[in-house]
Amino acid sequence: MQHINDNLNAGDFLDSKYFYDIQRITGRLKDSAFSNISMRKRLLVFLSMLVVIMMLGIVILLLTVGLPSAVGDAQMFIEQELSNITHHLTSQLGDASVQLVWLSNSLSRSIEYQLSSSQIQISELQSHPELLEEILENELSLLQLALEKTKCSGVFMVLDATVNPTLTYAGNSRAGLYIRNCEPAVVGSETGRLFLRGPSRIALRNNLSLQSKWDMEFDIQDKPYWDKPIGQYRETPLPLSRLYYWGFEGAIPDLAEDVVLCSIPLIDSDANVFGVCGFEISATNFKLNYMPDDKLYKNLVYTFSAMNELEPDICCGLFSGHNAMFCGEDSKGMLTSRKVSGKLNLYMKDDGTAFVGKHEVINLYPSGSAFARERFAAALIMPKEDLDAEVFKRNIQVALICAPLLILGFGISFYISKKYLNPIIYAFDAIQSGNPGIAVKTNMLEINRLIDQINALREKSGPLPDDLFDDFIARVRTLTRTEMELFRYYLEGRNSREILSLMYISANTLKSHNKHIYTKLNVSSKDELMLYIELIRKSGLMNKII
Amino acid sequence: MLEPITRRVTDESDSRGFLFTFYCDICDSPWSSIRYCGSGDTSERESERIAAYERSNREAMMHFNRCPVCKRMVCDKCFVILDERDVCKECMHAQRK
């Protein structure tokens, strides 16, 4: 038994250095058992935090590197689809341009041949309006052939002459033919049927239908398809391959649909311009040929329009897709674009509707062309709200994937915390229960060492404080009659001199009795004995013992 | 004047001071008190001697044990500590007989 400091009083007994080591260990055990957060909960919280951090890391990793984001998917799809459709479009437009050069040459030679057989110069064509219908009808087959060779929706030829030069508006009226293979205004038209604008007798004789917007001749006032190539040729007589002109201004007033026209001058062998010919790609034709894949995004719209400096100008353009925003007059407006996160562009229509997508600049003219500076754009866009909905849907999917993993992680955390700490808890419970010799061992080296230290300390220092007192009380009952009398005097607070007088014994006898008492009560000195006696007084056990 | 705690007490006082010797009631082994010095005044000598005796008597009580049976004052050698009751040797032998 360790020595007790002589100056300690009974109240400080349990806090004394004597029990310091035991208290240090048992106190911590009690603290761990009764503190607000147990070891198990603490470990559970730590593991749960670890799971949450790992899940966040996985989510960030998936969103940044692994799992493509909705915006990334949309970007990839739009870029690929835009590239595919634009490739087909530029291929068709390129073919049309080539065919147009061929058509212009063919028509020019054919008409020149016809007129030469009549000893008439092309420059004198206006002076012979009676020949115009025949000339036009003779070129009908060539126009039909050219239309068949391309995927265009129409072909036209306008001569710089009118059948009735005496009319008031004859200055802007020109004779010509305009054949279309599709008329959206005609319901139930059979496939292969052609619609003609021009002399009606030609239509009758050749079994052609008249266009719904039929007229005898063509008004060329302020018509770019007429003015631009002819004016450009007269200004700079370039080769035909450098003179064709693409424009969105239709040749037919009040046409039910938008069209894009490619026109080229008709030039005779004397380098005189006597008209234009060209191809038409209608909105219907465009929609049929360039419909974007709508499996992933229902409201995709593919547009082909002019480029206004840096942005597609859809005031005049063709559209394909299923978006109601691009039907009728609502489709008009400038698409202003700006970059969004370096991936997709954000396009704003004049009415504030937001779209996201990509556009490509298309160059329809060869180098050296008179119109090389004019650029076109093909854009594949979709409503921004669709992309937002897709992003939301993707986030929900990620959440649905992560939520079970998170729950599983929490479950594993709970299991691990329980499994890992159970041996420690059992060991600590055994320590707290005061079992002599702790047989419980964990599979953790540090905890086993701690238990060994506690055992060693117990063996060295004896039982715990509460047990010591009980043990002391039990030992009191082993005292002899004389020792009990002496102990009672001690309880009564008698000093040695008084006890000697009362008991009529010598000091040596008293010492002997004290020695026996100390041995029996397992104390090492009178001071220690007096501490126990003070505890007995405070605990109210004094009368019972006496 | 107090009765001596032992049956035989000798007064060994002299001019140097007062000294009393107490003897065990059984083995007659002596125990002497310390020597108490007087004031030297002959008129006070008797009263000083009585005072020294009483002090020595009380002091002797701490060196002798009273047998609870025979009531004799015995030295530690003649006093036996037993579980039931502490007694002198003679009483112990008597009890055992």
Interface residues (C-beta under 8 A of the other chain):
Chain A: T480 R481 T482 R497 L500 S501 Y504 I505 S506 A507 N508 T509 S512 H513 H516
Chain B: M61 M62 H63 F64 N65 R66 P68 M73 C75 D76 F79 I81 L82 D83 E84 R85 D86
